[in-house]
């Protein structure tokens, strides 16, 4: 048999590098999740008869949410204690799209069209 020492494929250096890489990936996932929650960047939920139409923050953890249920709309208060139905609206509110805050996909598409903006 050979007299040379065998080298383990999982040396201390490669194991440390693997651990640090995994910690970096998990940290990146948590950071992206925090940013999405913080800036409320999410895919609009509700593609059927129930959807969040608009919302406004009235405190650090409190919001008023306008929900569409079929053809009707309902105002709901959301806070740390849960949700409270405020009032159903007799006439639905028609919201105009905000020009000040474009949808992320539209903004990305605009940046990709610019010369030198894409790859």
C-alpha positions as CSV (number, residue, x, y, z in Angstrom):
1,X,0.0,0.0,0.0
2,X,1.0,3.6,-0.4
3,X,3.0,5.5,2.2
4,X,1.4,8.9,1.3
5,X,-1.2,10.5,3.6
6,X,-4.7,10.6,2.3
7,X,-6.4,14.0,2.0
8,X,-10.0,14.3,3.0
9,X,-12.2,16.0,0.4
10,X,-13.8,17.9,3.2
11,X,-10.9,19.7,4.8
12,X,-11.3,22.3,7.4
13,X,-10.8,25.1,4.9
14,X,-13.4,23.9,2.4
15,X,-15.9,23.1,5.2
16,X,-15.5,26.7,6.6
17,X,-16.0,28.1,3.1
18,X,-19.1,26.0,2.6
19,X,-20.5,27.1,5.9
20,X,-19.9,30.8,5.2
21,X,-21.4,30.5,1.8
22,X,-24.6,28.9,3.2
23,X,-24.8,31.6,5.9
24,X,-24.4,34.3,3.2
25,X,-27.2,32.8,1.1
26,X,-29.6,32.5,4.1
27,X,-28.8,36.0,5.1
28,X,-29.5,37.2,1.6
29,X,-32.8,35.5,1.6
30,X,-33.8,37.1,4.9
31,X,-32.6,40.6,3.6
32,X,-34.7,40.3,0.4
33,X,-37.7,39.2,2.4
34,X,-37.3,42.2,4.7
35,X,-37.0,44.6,1.8
36,X,-40.1,43.1,0.1
37,X,-42.1,43.5,3.3
38,X,-40.8,46.9,4.2
39,X,-41.5,48.5,0.8
40,X,-44.6,46.3,0.2
41,X,-43.1,45.0,-3.1
42,X,-45.2,42.0,-3.8
43,X,-47.4,40.4,-6.5
44,X,-50.9,41.7,-6.0
45,X,-52.9,39.0,-4.4
46,X,-56.4,38.2,-5.4
47,X,-57.1,37.3,-9.0
48,X,-60.6,36.2,-8.4
49,X,-63.6,37.8,-6.6
50,X,-61.5,38.9,-3.6
51,X,-58.7,41.5,-4.0
52,X,-56.9,44.2,-2.1
53,X,-57.6,47.4,-4.1
54,X,-55.6,49.9,-2.1
55,X,-54.2,50.5,1.4
56,X,-52.9,53.4,3.5
57,X,-50.7,53.3,6.6
58,X,-52.2,55.2,9.5
59,X,-49.5,54.2,12.0
60,X,-46.4,52.2,12.3
61,X,-48.3,48.9,12.4
62,X,-51.8,50.0,11.4
63,X,-53.4,50.3,8.0
64,X,-56.7,50.9,6.4
65,X,-57.3,48.5,3.5
66,X,-59.9,48.7,0.7
67,X,-60.9,45.2,-0.3
68,X,-63.0,44.3,-3.4
69,X,-65.4,41.4,-2.8
70,X,-67.1,40.7,-6.1
71,X,-68.7,44.0,-7.1
72,X,-68.7,45.5,-3.6
73,X,-65.9,47.2,-1.6
74,X,-65.2,47.1,2.1
75,X,-62.9,49.2,4.3
76,X,-61.0,47.1,6.8
77,X,-58.7,48.3,9.6
78,X,-55.6,46.1,10.1
79,X,-53.5,46.4,13.2
80,X,-51.5,44.4,15.7
81,X,-54.7,43.2,17.3
82,X,-56.1,41.8,14.1
83,X,-58.6,43.0,11.5
84,X,-61.8,45.0,12.0
85,X,-64.4,45.5,9.2
86,X,-64.9,49.3,9.2
87,X,-67.7,49.8,6.7
88,X,-69.0,48.4,3.4
89,X,-69.1,51.1,0.7
90,X,-72.4,51.9,-0.9
91,X,-70.7,53.0,-4.1
92,X,-67.4,51.5,-5.1
93,X,-64.4,53.8,-5.4
94,X,-62.7,53.9,-8.8
95,X,-59.0,54.3,-8.3
96,X,-56.7,55.9,-10.9
97,X,-53.3,54.4,-11.4
98,X,-50.6,56.4,-9.7
99,X,-48.1,57.9,-12.0
100,X,-45.7,58.7,-9.1
101,X,-45.2,55.0,-8.2
102,X,-44.9,52.8,-11.4
103,X,-45.2,49.1,-11.0
104,X,-41.8,47.4,-10.5
105,X,-42.1,45.4,-13.7
106,X,-42.9,48.5,-15.8
107,X,-39.9,50.4,-14.2
108,X,-37.6,47.4,-14.9
109,X,-38.8,47.2,-18.5
110,X,-38.2,50.9,-19.0
111,X,-34.6,50.6,-17.6
112,X,-33.9,47.6,-19.9
113,X,-35.0,49.5,-23.0
114,X,-32.5,52.3,-22.4
115,X,-29.2,52.2,-24.3
116,X,-26.7,50.5,-22.1
117,X,-29.4,49.5,-19.6
118,X,-29.5,45.9,-20.6
119,X,-27.0,43.2,-21.4
